[in-house]
Amino acid sequence: MTTPQPQQPAGGNVVQKTNHTYVLIDRSGSMESIASDVIGGFNALVAEQQANGPDAKITVIQFDSQDPAAVMVAGIPVLEMTKLDRSVYQPRGGTPLLDATGMLIGRIRVEQEARKATGLETEDVVFVTITDGQENQSREYNLARINQLVEQCKAEGWTFVYVSADPSAYHDAAAMGYDHGSTTHFSATPDGAARAMRSTARGLSNLRDKKRRGEIYNSSAFFETGKDAEEDI
């Protein structure tokens, strides 16, 4: 993979784009056993990003077979993100992972094109998927199409992160086009979920810090700061 280089203006200073993290959360029924752990881990991830600085935005989409694109928040400053809780996160239905991924990629592309059309700088996109795998409900997108879309978007500088409780996490992620270094597997336990969210939060902070400093960032190695959840698996 070709790692996008920091953009340089005429004066030599790095132009830092706004970080926009899109989080795609599996809300299917199979997530019920770790629902509280996912909620706690997600809230900790958000808290760390808020502590890392206000220069970021966040969009959170939940998906299940009843709604593969349920918008929780869209493009808000990270400091305005409130806590996820059981009133909002209620696992149900099947797992249309491919459809949810394809729809969110489409949404992001439309948003970024709209920015360009109005003379705004495009954003630094980080696409984080949190799931237990077990795809079983997609109708609009197949695996080949998702792989094609992910590869295209990576070439445009997007970072894709895959956080999964499925034992086949690495196989599933690779089939979709996600990089090994940006994939992590966690056991479906409170400790496993907490560790996975902790390493994801740290990876995101590392990404933001490096780009602030104008350092080259390898989007295929998001978890270069460690994969805590895999230490005891």
N, C-alpha and C positions, 0 to 999 in steps of 0.2 A: 504494500500500500504506500502511496506517496503521501507524506505528511505535509499538510498545508503550512506554508511559511507565514510568520507574522507579516501583516501588511505594512509597508513602509511608505510614508508620504515623502514629499520632496525634501522636507527638513530633516529627515532621518529618524524622527521619533515614531515609535510604534503606535498605530491606530488601534485602540482597543474597542472592539465591538461590545455591545451590551450582551451579557450572558442571558440566554433564555432557556431555562430547563423545563422540558416537557416530561411529565411523569405519567406513564400509562400503568394504572393499577388494576390488576385482575380482581374482579368482584364476583367471580363465579362461586357456586356452592361449595366446591372443593376447597375453597380458601377459608371456610368457616372455622376449621380447627386451629388456624393460626391468625384469625382475624384480629384479636386483641394485640398480638405481638406485632403484626404488620402496622397497626395503628400507632403503637408506641414507637416503633422504629422509624416510621415515616415522620412523626412529630419531632423526634430527636434529630433527624436529618434536616428538617426545615429549620429547627432552632440553630443548628450549626451554621447553616447558610445565612441566616439572619445575623448571627454574630460575626460572620466573615465580611459583612459589609452590605450596604444598600444597593450596590451597583449590579443588580440582577433582577430578573423577572421569572415568574413561574406560572405554568399552566398544568392543571391536574385533571386527567381524564380517567374515569372508571369504566370498566367494560364487563359485560356479561351477555348472555344470549337474548335477554330482553332489551338491552340497549348497549350496542358495541361502542358507543361514543358519548357517554354521559359526562357532561362538563361540570366539574366541581368549581373550578376557578379558571379564568382565561386571561393570561398576560398581565397579571397584577404584579406590582413591586413585591419582592420577596418579604419585605418587612410587613406587608399587609396580610400575609398568609396566616390564617387561623388554624387551630388544631383540628385534625381529623378525629372523629369520634364515632361511636356506634349508631348515632342517629343518622349519619351520612353514609357510613360504610357498612352495608348489610349484604353479605354474600348470598348469591342466588343464581339459579340457572346454570347454563353451560358456559363453555370457554371458546368464544370466537376470536382467538388470539390473532390470527392472520388478518381478519377483517378489521379488528380494532387497530392493528398496526398500520395497515394500508390507509384507513380513514384518517388517522392522525397525521401520517406523512402528507396526505393530501391537504389537510387543514393547514399544516405548517407551510407548505409550499405556497398556498394561496395568501397566507399572511405575509410571507416574505416578499412575494411578488407585489403585493399591495404597498409595502413599504418602499420598494424601488420605484413604483409608479408615482408615488408622491414625493420622491426626492429624498427619502430617508435611507440611512445605512441599514443593510440587512443585519440580522442578529447572529450571534454565535450560538448555534443550536446544539443542545445536549438532549438526547432522547433516551429516557430511562424507563425500562420495562421491568415491572415487578409482578411475578407470576408463580404459579406452581406447575406451569406447563399444561399438559393434558388437553391440547387443542382438540375440539370436537364439534364445533358449531359454525365454522366459517362458510360463507356462501358466495361472497363477492370476490375474494382474493385467494389465489393458491400460493403454494410455497415458492414456486419459480418466480412469480410476479413480485412477491415480497423481497426475495433475494435481489432481484434486478433493481427495485426501488431503493433498497438499503445501500447497495453498491453505488448507485448514482448519487445518492445524498452524501455518502462518505466522501466521494470525489469532490463534492462541493464544500467540504469542510465540516460536515456534521459529525458529532460524536454519538455513537450508539452504545448503550450500556444494558446488559441483560442480567437480571438478578432473579434466580429461579430456585424453587424447592424441589423441582423434578430431578431425579437421579440422572436423567438424560439431558441435563441443562446444556452441556457443552455441545452435544450433537445437535440439539434443537437450535441453539443460537447460531452455530456455524451454518446450518442449512438455511437460515434466514439471512445470512450475510454478516452477522455480528462477529467481531474479532475475539480470539481466545483471551487476549489480555484485557478485554473489556467485558468479560463474562465471569460471573461467580455463582457457585452453587451453595445452598445452605440447607441444613436439615430442618424439617418442618417442626421445630420446637421453639419455645420462647427464646432460648439462648441463641439458637441458630439464626432466627429472624433478626434479633437485636444485633448480632455480630455483622450480618450482611448489610443492614442499614448503616451501621457504624462505618464500615469500610467504604460504602457508597458515598456517605457524607464526606469522608476524608478525601476520597478520590475527586469529588466535585470541588472541594476547597482547594486541593492541589492544582486542579485545572484552572480555577479562577486566579489563584496566586501567580501561577506561571505566566498566564496571559497578561496579567497586570504588569508584570516585570518585562514583558516582551520576549520571554524565552520561547524557544521552539517547543511545542507540545505535541506528543505523539498520541493521536486519538485512538490508536489501536491498542494502547496500553493504559487505559483509564485506571486500572487497579494496580498501577506501579507502586502505590504506597501500601499494598498488602490486601490480602483476601482473608479477613479474620475468620469468617464462617467456615472456611475449609481447613482450618488448623487441626481440628479434632475429628474430621470425617474419615 
